[in-house]
């Protein structure tokens, strides 16, 4: 049946992506001296001294990469980890030069060691589906899925860390409808965390809510369009959601085509008074469009980047695509290409838009384990900007972060096990293309084995919240079959 075929493809894709994430054995990756390993009793990372106690680690001055190069809880009493960043270029040439800028201190805090993960699928699937979300009291929230196997997403779990708190704690949970299988996408609007999933059994779109000011107020309900429960088409999957504006949101999903045929992209949007649509778009022959990263424009439109699959799985091709959507109108996408023949740009890793100018920044991954950077200038069309402006030789996950008033940053997680690097863009304005070869880079210390090739990176972003991004940080899920049951928060201070 079409539905089981769609489900099977999702599961197999997750497994295949997981298997190719680490280059070699991520579990055997050597931990740099500056990062140390995590004490399982405390969760504290440090270099062990003669006394056996963790001691603070020191790093080097920040560096600038050569232009054109690539570059149940863990513990109820776990203290945060603080380490000064070691710095240097992890690019192809290995060249670096000191700038004299102070290296930041990385603070690592465990969020959970019970992240949903299986042998058939890694625990970091769908990093676009959730982020660190900042509430009105400056507390951070994060949602985690739970279920006994890949076919059952039973509940959404809510974790919180207050602005003055050192530790994360689980606050509440909501029970999903029985047919929620894998996807659930979360946003924070006002004081409500809203989580969306596709019930493939009842063919319903579900919305769960939790009031961050009163966690007793929480429930899951079927989405109503025009006052009646909306019935999703068969083979609906690959849900996603984003904030469109103050109290506004948009939810999308793909209907996977029969037997490799053309699928469709659906979305519904809500300006606060009810759900509109849904709007369906053809996919120009593609079987589906999934793994979508998106961010709203100042006018309430949506810039997005994702992955299409064309053909009958597994005999088909992947393409990273970009598009812009005006609510109520169909989607038309542009395929991203590469300068090097034979290199396939397969999956969008992240998208960030400058709301003031409309400029868009995108990173996408290739089948060779590399990462490509694209930029669409203000007022331009993607058709003239579908070739990369910078290449990273080693990158599986990558996410943009821009705290209010600071330069744009890019967090890059290695595909080969060489670690996680935070790149600070030259302060030339976010409407222009970024010369990532001239970015200042900082190497993240690792909380333990398996974090040198992460399965997922999660960021605080306007994609998931109305409030400005309040700090430079992200969350990280460990490598497949090594540490993907763990998710840690990482902040740079």
SULCORDA-V472693 format. One record per pair of residues at least 12 apart in sequence whose C-alpha atoms are under 6 Angstrom apart, sorted by the first residue. I is the first residue (numbers start at 0). J is the second residue. Records with the same first field share a line. If there is no record, write none. Layout:
I=J ; J
This chain:
1=234 ; 257
2=234
5=234
13=120
14=119 ; 120
17=121 ; 479
20=414
21=414 ; 415 ; 452
22=414 ; 415
25=416 ; 449
26=448 ; 449 ; 481
33=56
34=444 ; 445
36=446 ; 447
37=446 ; 447
41=77
42=77
43=80
44=80 ; 446
56=82
57=83
58=83 ; 84 ; 85
59=85 ; 86
60=99 ; 101 ; 102
61=86 ; 100 ; 102
62=87 ; 95 ; 96 ; 97 ; 98 ; 439
63=95 ; 96 ; 437 ; 438 ; 439
64=88 ; 95 ; 436 ; 437
65=94 ; 436
66=436 ; 437
67=436
68=90 ; 91 ; 436
69=90 ; 91 ; 390 ; 391 ; 392
70=89 ; 90 ; 391
71=112 ; 113
72=111 ; 112
73=112
79=107 ; 108
80=106 ; 107
81=105 ; 106
82=104 ; 105
83=103 ; 104 ; 105
84=102 ; 103 ; 104 ; 441 ; 442
85=442
86=441 ; 442
103=491 ; 492
104=491 ; 492
105=490 ; 491
106=489 ; 490
107=488 ; 489
108=487 ; 488
109=487
110=167 ; 486 ; 487
111=485 ; 486
112=484 ; 485
113=484
114=484 ; 485
115=145
121=479
122=483
123=454 ; 455 ; 476
126=455 ; 457
127=292
128=184 ; 239
129=184 ; 185
130=457 ; 458 ; 459
131=458 ; 459
132=459
137=162
138=160 ; 161 ; 162
139=159 ; 160
140=158 ; 159
141=158
142=156 ; 157
143=155 ; 156
150=180
151=180
152=179 ; 180 ; 181
153=175
154=173 ; 174 ; 175
155=172 ; 173
156=172
157=169 ; 170 ; 171 ; 172
158=170
178=198 ; 199 ; 200
179=197 ; 198
182=196
183=195 ; 196
184=239 ; 240
186=463
187=464
188=246
190=210 ; 211
191=209 ; 210
192=208 ; 209
193=207 ; 208
194=206 ; 207
202=230 ; 231
203=230 ; 231
204=221 ; 222
205=220 ; 221 ; 222
206=219 ; 220
207=219
224=274
234=254 ; 255
235=253 ; 254
236=252 ; 253
237=252 ; 253 ; 289
238=251 ; 252
239=251
241=462 ; 463
242=462 ; 463
243=295 ; 299
246=271
247=269 ; 270 ; 271
248=268 ; 269
249=267 ; 268
250=266 ; 267
251=265 ; 266
252=265
253=265 ; 287
255=286 ; 287
256=286
258=311
259=286 ; 310 ; 311
260=286
261=284 ; 285 ; 286
262=286 ; 287
263=280 ; 281 ; 282
264=279 ; 280
265=278 ; 279
266=278
280=329 ; 330
285=308 ; 309
286=308 ; 309
287=307 ; 308
288=306 ; 307
289=305 ; 306
290=305
291=304 ; 305
292=304 ; 349 ; 350
294=462
296=354
297=354
300=324 ; 325
301=323 ; 324
302=323
303=321 ; 322
304=320 ; 321 ; 347
305=319 ; 320 ; 347
306=318 ; 319 ; 320 ; 346
317=345
318=344 ; 345
319=335 ; 344 ; 345 ; 346 ; 347
320=333 ; 334 ; 335
321=333
335=385
336=385 ; 386
337=386
343=365 ; 366
344=364 ; 365
345=364 ; 365
346=363 ; 364
347=363
348=362 ; 363 ; 397
349=361 ; 362 ; 398
356=377
357=377
358=375 ; 376 ; 377 ; 430
359=374 ; 375
360=373 ; 374
361=373
368=393 ; 414
369=391 ; 392 ; 393 ; 394
370=390 ; 391 ; 394
371=387 ; 389 ; 390
372=387 ; 388 ; 389
373=387 ; 388
374=432
393=413 ; 414
394=412 ; 413 ; 414
395=412 ; 413 ; 414
396=411 ; 412
397=410 ; 411 ; 412
398=410
402=468 ; 469 ; 470 ; 471
403=468
406=426
407=424
408=422 ; 423 ; 424
409=421 ; 422
413=452
414=452
416=451 ; 452
417=451
418=451
419=443
420=441 ; 442 ; 443
421=440 ; 441
422=438 ; 439 ; 440
423=438 ; 439
424=438
425=438
449=477 ; 478 ; 481 ; 482
450=477 ; 478
452=478
453=476 ; 477 ; 478
454=476 ; 477 ; 478
455=475 ; 476
456=474 ; 475
457=473 ; 474
458=473
471=490 ; 491
472=489 ; 490 ; 491
473=488 ; 489
474=487 ; 488 ; 489
475=487
